[in-house]
Amino acid sequence: MKIIDITLPLSNQTLVWEGDKEITIEQVAFINKGSDFNVSRVEFGVHAGTHIDAPYHLDDQGYSVEKIPFDKLVGKIQVLQIDDSIDLITKEVLLGSGFQEGTERLLLKTKNTQNWINDPHRFVHDYAAIDSDAAAFLVEEGIKLIGIDYFSISPYDDLKASHQILLNAGIVILENAYLVNVEAGEYNLFCLPLNLVGTDGAPVRAILTLD
């Protein structure tokens, strides 16, 4: 079985969403200074690195991370390769890229992946994302989870619409998937968030497996 880690490493250098507080990882106890153990502390937002959004992200009445059913986070997933010329992913783009009817989990590999290769410490605004019509289409298709290879499933100039359509339908959004080593095709997804109570999102350790 082949296992592919699609999780961004978290460090003090990991890029965060523009304006968010940077990630802090520091060691606070040291064996070589007399402590019994080496101990570290971390501080970062729940949308840092590879993470999921829960419905509570955009709705005070929406459920939070700990209530997301596991059957949305684990199972068969289709990875679609979106052409690098595409900025706005529409329903037509999804269909033209090979979207398969009956897909329950979908991961979009776009031009965004090159950002993690070419300049991983610079935030870009013109990342590829889906429009509201594509989001509505995915709801109609019964998608349980939609993922993308940058910070937001929604375009920078319209951050709420696609999010709202998907989250209101109970669809899990996976963002900042690291797809450098992933080709288009069908995989098994294991996407497990920290069991944070009452939060609108959570970091995940996400892997794809191929039998």
ABEGO torsion letter per residue (X at the ends): XBBBBABBBBBAABBBBBGBBBBBBBBABBAAAGBABBBBBBBBBAABEBBBBBAAAABAABBBAAABBAAAABEBBBBBBBBAABABBBAAAAAAAGBBBGBABBBBBBAAAAAAAABAABBBAABBBBBAAAAAAAAAAGBABBBBABABABBAABAAAAAAAAAAAGBBBBBGBBAAABBBEBBBBBBBBBBBBGBABBBBBBBBBBX
